[in-house]
Amino acid sequence: MNNDLASLTQSLRDFAKARDWEPFHSPKNLASALTVEASELLEHFQWLTEEQSRNLAAPKKAEVAAEAADVLLYLLQLCDKLQIDLLEAARLKMVVNAEKYPVDRVRGSSQKYTEISDPNRGE
């Protein structure tokens, strides 16, 4: 794992241990907390137009940054508990996504991979 992520993960372990929170940090609880924080992140964009969401004022951007950090921290803790190398999992997922979404068939399209025609299947 990247040294920065490893260091951050260790800091999270130390933080939880100092507060005796380890008993509460089961994978189920961390996944639940991650979902809650992701929802709090989304809340900042609720009712904004596409253009407004691209041009957040500095105070709003700081709030979004704090929520994004919460998402990252819970995700790191979850992966730590399950011994998942998050960077390796992300790299593998990018390979899978590249296969699902070949550039020559998806450029400029927002279709899901199951909706993309496959020239090898005669579609």
TAGIWO-V51491 format. One record per residue. SS is DSSP state (H for helix, E for strand, L for the rest). PSI is psi in whole degrees, -180 to 180 (* if undefined). Layout:
BEGIN
ss & psi
SS & PSI
SS & PSI
END
This chain:
BEGIN
ss & psi
L & 146
L & 140
H & -38
H & -43
H & -39
H & -43
H & -43
H & -41
H & -42
H & -40
H & -39
H & -41
H & -48
H & -42
H & -47
H & -41
H & -43
H & -26
L & 4
L & 45
L & -6
H & -40
H & -24
H & -12
L & 55
L & 159
H & -40
H & -47
H & -39
H & -39
H & -39
H & -46
H & -38
H & -43
H & -42
H & -46
H & -37
H & -37
H & -39
H & -34
H & -47
H & -35
H & -32
L & -19
L & -7
L & 131
L & -1
L & 151
L & 168
H & -46
H & -44
H & -38
H & -23
H & -13
L & 64
L & 140
L & 155
H & -46
H & -40
H & -40
H & -37
H & -39
H & -42
H & -41
H & -41
H & -42
H & -39
H & -38
H & -42
H & -43
H & -48
H & -45
H & -43
H & -37
H & -42
H & -42
H & -41
H & -47
H & -36
H & -47
H & -34
L & 5
L & 48
L & 127
L & 102
H & -41
H & -41
H & -42
H & -40
H & -42
H & -44
H & -40
H & -36
H & -37
H & -46
H & -46
H & -37
H & -35
H & -39
H & -33
L & 72
L & 135
H & -44
H & -14
H & -11
H & -7
L & 124
L & 7
L & 146
L & 13
L & 147
L & 153
H & -29
H & -13
H & -7
L & 132
L & 144
L & 113
H & -22
H & -15
H & 4
L & 26
L & *
END
